Amino acid sequence: MALFRHATILLCASLTTLTGCGKDDAGGDPGPGFVDDASAASGLVFTVTDSSYTSSRLLYNDLKTGDLRTVLSAESGDPALFWLGTELIFFNRTTDRRNFKRLDPRNPNPQLSAELATPLAGVGDPSDLLPLTGDQVMLAHRDAGVVFVMDVKTGAVVQKIEADWDFDGKANAQLRPVSLLAWDATTTYLLHQGKGNDSMQTLNGTQQVFVLKLGADGQWSVVDQNDAKAKIQGIKLPISNPAHLLKDVETLTVNGTCTLWDKACTSGFADIDTTAKTATMLFDTSALKLKGNGRMVPTGSGHFYGATVRDTGDPMNPGEKTITRFFPDNQTADQVFMFPAGSPGCCGLYFDKSSLALWIGDSTTSGTGSFSIYKDDTLAGTLELDALPYDGLFISP
């Protein structure tokens, strides 16, 4: 496959399935967005931040009309977005203001819920959210090291999920929940990243997937995966820095791409056999010397796109930054997009499974950004922004 190079020409001409060319200004209407007639989603909602990550805005791109509008402004520099089926929950992830609110970005004049506080919120927390039934959600807080069920209407903690977690005897280990995945109505998988008390130290041997079960009493419990050991066991992982639980087709896959600062680190993809309670390394990517530089997104077709950076041995002077396509079953990978020299690299990566559109966010050192959107390995259009793309997701009609 040919390597996608970063486009230097802004495509403003009308395209058959994907059109648009806009400039996001600091106030009011950011201009025209994109139209993707093949998409089953109603739109893409995403945040943009300033170059110092101190403030953000929430934008909505209607994929049917091409309308691109500002929904929220003057938010925190570390926002996180989660879709609850009929509305968006927007987390500011900061300790200096109330933490989250709910809204429907599809509405040109969305009604905002009251902004509520949530316990232990902060930069990076929550790391993941899982919608449950009614008004309840499950929240994973990686940095705080807690998992709890919360009522989104009040912010109240309904249940704190606790256990005598097994961390392979590491005295300085604590729970680092980074990803949640619902397998069915009563089973949820919780990914423990395997970090130390300082949240950066990698503790090999502690990485695992814990299994949570919903009881008839409405309470969640952690199911021991090895009764022969004293503490609550999960499914142990062969990956040093697992970051994502991914359900691709009908397979539960764990992915981990090490950081430039990780030394003794094994990266790759592992498949989870929930019946045998084992994890098998499917594709060890360590030899590729590609470190994580952002997101990893599944396609639903057995391959994944990830933001990567070449490890040169010097964390302060890394190699090229790329978007890499991984085929775990075939144990192959190819680079599909290369960021231009001087770019900080990926700052937003989204894949629309319905239209097969890959949105690649780019940034500049001057604080501007853009999206390059690809279909069938071909650049279909770009969208220039005056800020950096950050978190985002496609939402249903």
N, C-alpha and C positions, 0 to 999 in steps of 0.2 A: 504494500500500500504506500502511496506517495505521502510524504510528510507534509502536513498542513503548515504553511508558513503564516505568520501573523500578517493580516491584510493591512496595507498602508493606504488603500483607497477606500473611502467610505461609500458604501453602496446605497444610494438613495433612489435608484430607479425601481419601478414597480416590478415585483416578482410574482410568479404564479401562486406560490403557496406561502411565501414569507416576505413581508415587505416592511419598510420603515426606516427612518433615519431621524433621530431626535437628539436634542441637547438638553440635559437636565440642569436647570438653573436653580439657584438657591431658594427662589420663592415662586409660588404659583404653578402654572402649567409647565411641566418639563418638556412638552412638545410631543410629536407623534411617536408611537411605538411600533410594534410589529404585529402583523396579522399572520396567523398560522391556521389556515382552514382545515388542515389535516389533524389538528390537535383535538383530543376529547376534553381537554382542560378548558375552563373558561378564561383563565389568565395565569400569569406569573406574578406573584407578589414577592418583592425583594427589598432589602435595605441597602442603602449606600452610606458610607461613612467618610469623614474627613481623613486626611493623611496621618493625623496623630491619634486617630481612633478615640476621639473625645465626644463626638456627637454623630447622630445619624438621622436619616429620613427613611420613611417607608413609602415605596412606590408600588403602583399596580399597573401592569400592562395587560389590557384586555386583548386576548388573542383573537377575538372575533371581529372587533371594530378597529383595533390598532390604537385605541386610546391609551395614553400613558399619563398617569396623574399622580400627584403627591397626595398621600393619605395621612401621614403623620410627619411631623418635623420636630427638631430639638429634642430628640431622644438620646439615649446613652450611646457610647461608642462600641458597645459589645452586645448588640441585640440578638435575640434568638426567636425564631418563628416556628409555630406548630399549628397544624390544621386540625380542628376538632369535628369536621364533618359538615358543619353549617357556619362556622365562624373561625376566625384566626385568634390565637392567643399569642400576644406580643410580650416577650420578656425583655426588660431593660438590663437585667443581670448587673445590677450595681447596688451598693449598700447605702448610697446617699439619696435615694428617693424610693417611693413605692414601686413595686417591682413589675407588676404585670397588669394587662388589661385585655379585654376581648372586643372584637369588632368584625364586621363583614366588609372586607376591602372591595368586594364586587359592587357595593352600593356607592354611587357617586357622592352621597352625603351620609357616610356611615355613622351609626349611633355607637358611641363608646360606652363601655361599661365603666363602673367606678374603677379607678386604679388602686389595686390592692397590694399589700405586702405579702411575701411568702417567706417562711423561715429559712435562714441560711443562704439567702440569695447573695450573689456576688459575681465578680468577674469570672466568666466561665461556667457559672452555675445558674440554672440547671443545665446539665450536659445533654439530657434527653428527656422527652415527655412521651407518655403512652396514654391515649384516651381509653378510659374504661367505660362503664355504664353510667347513665344518668349524668350528673354533674361532676363526676370524679375523674381524676387523672392520676397516673403514677409518675413521679418525678425522680430522676437520678441526678444526684449532685456529686460530681467527680471530686472537686476540690474539698468540699466539706465532708465527703465520705459517708453520705446517707442516702437512703431510698425511702420515700414515703408516699402515701396516697393523700391527695388534697382535693377539697371541694373548690371548684373554680368560681363558684358564685360568692364565696365568703373568704377564701384563702386559708380556711381552717385545715389543720392536719387531721385526717380521718384515721390514719394508721401509719405508724412508723414501722417499717419492715426490718426486723432485727434477727440475728442469729449468732451462734458461736462459730463464726466463719473460720475456715481453715486457710492459713496462709503459709503452709509448708514450714512451720516452725520459725519463720522470720519475725524476730522480736519487734522490728521497726516497721512492720507492715500494717496497713489499715485498708479498709474497703475503699476502692476507687471505682465506683460504678460509672461507666462511660456510655453505655448503650443499652436500650431496652428493645425487645422484639416480642410481640404477641404471636404465638403459634396457633392458638385456638382460644375459645372463650374462657378457658380456665387455666391455661398454661402460658407463662411468660418467661423468656430467657433474659437474664441479667449478665452483662459482660463486665467482669472485674479486670481492670487494666494491669494490675500487678505493679503498683508503684509504692514507694516508701512514704514515710511521714512527711517528707518535704515535697511530695507530689511529682518530683522529677526523677528520683532514683529508680531505676528499673530493677525489680526483684524477680529474676528468672526462677521459675518453679511455682510461682504463686498465681500466674495468669490462668483464669478459668471462667467458665460459664456456669452461673448458678441457675437453678430451676425453681421458679416460683409457682405455687399452685393456689388457686382460689377455692376456699372451702365453702361448704353449704351455709356457714354462718356469715359469709361475706367478707371474711378475713383472709389475707394472704399469708402463706407460710413458705419457708425455704425447705425444699425436699432434698434430703441427704442422698448423694449419688454413690456413696460407699460406706455401708454400715460397719465395715470392719475397722474404720478409723474413728477416733474419738470425736473430732469436731465435724461440723457440717461441711461436706465435700461438694464441690462442683465438678464439672467436666474439665479436666486439666488440658491446657492448650500448649502446642509446640511453638507458639509465636510470642516474641518478647514484648512487643508494644501493641497489643490488639486495640483497635480503635472503633471498629464497626461490626455490628451484627447485621448480616445481609441475608435476606431471603430471596434467592434468585431461582425462578421456576419453583420447585418444591424442595429445595435443598437449603439447609441452614449453613451458612458460610461465615467464617470469621476472617477478617482482614486486619493486617497490621503492617504499617510502613514506618520504619524506625526514623528518628529524627537525626539531624546532622551531628548532634551531641551524644547520641547513643553509641557506646563502644561494643560491648558484648551483646549483640542484638541480632535476633533472627526475624526477618520479615517474610511475609508471604500470605497465602490463603490456606485455611484449614477447613475441612468439612466436619460437621458434627453429626455423629451417629447417636441420636437421642435414645435409641433402644439399647444399644450396647454401652452407652454412656462413655463414649470415647471420641477423641478428635484425631484426625489424620491429616498430616501435612499434604496438601494437594499440589501446591506450587511454592517452593522455597525461592523467593526472589532476592535473597541476600547477595548472591553473586552479581546481580545486575548493578549493584551500587546505586540504586535509586532510593532516595529518602523521601519521606512524606513532606508535602508542601501545601497541604490543603485537604480537599475532600476526596472521597472515593464513592462513586455512584454505580449501582447496578443497572443493567439494561433490560433484564428480564429474558435475555437470550443467552445466558451463560458466560457473558464477558462483562468486564467492568472498565470504567474510565477513572483514572486517578491523577491528581496533581502531584508531580514529582520533581525532585531536584537531584542533579548528579553529585555524588559524594566524591570530593577530591582528596579527602583526608584533612582538610583545613575547613572547619565550620564557618570561618569568617570569609572564606573565598571559595564558595561552592561553584560547581559547574553549571551547565545549561539547565534552565527550568522548562519543563515540558508537561504536556498532558500525555499520559501513557495508557494504552489500551491493553488490558491483561486478559489472557485466555487461560484460566487455571486448569481446565481439563486437559488442554494440550501443552501446558507448561511453556507457553510462549507469550511474548509481549512485544508491542511495537509503539513507537512514538508517533502520535498523530497530530501534535501541535507543538510548535516551539515558540516560546515567548521571546520577544526581541531583547537584544543586549541592553542591560540597564533596568529591565523590568523587575519589580519585586516578585513577580510571579503570580500564580493563580489567587484570586480573591473572590471566588464564586464559581461553582461548577454545578450545573443542573442538567438533567436528562429527562426529556419528555418521552415516556415509553409509548405514548399513543401516536405521535408523529415522527418519532426517532430523531428529534432535534436535540443536538448537544449545544448547550449554552456555556461558553467559556468566558469567564470574567478576567479582565486584565487590568493592571494599574500602572501608574507612572510615579516617579519620585516627586513630581510636582503636585500630586494629589488628584489628578483626573483618572478616569477609568473608561472601560468600554466592554461591550459584549461582542464576541464573534460567534455566530450561530451557524452550525454545520448540519447538513443533511446529506446522507449518502456520500460522505467524504468530500463534499463540496461546500464551499463557503456560500451561504444563502443570503447573508446580510450582516451588518454590524450596527451597533447602537452606541453612540458616544455619550458619555456622562461627565459631569463636572465633579464627580466624587467616585469613591471606590466601591464596586459591588461587594456585597458581604453575604449575609444569609438570604436564602430564598427558597421558594417551593411553588410547584404548580398546584392549583386548586380546582376542585370539581365544579361543574356548572351549578 
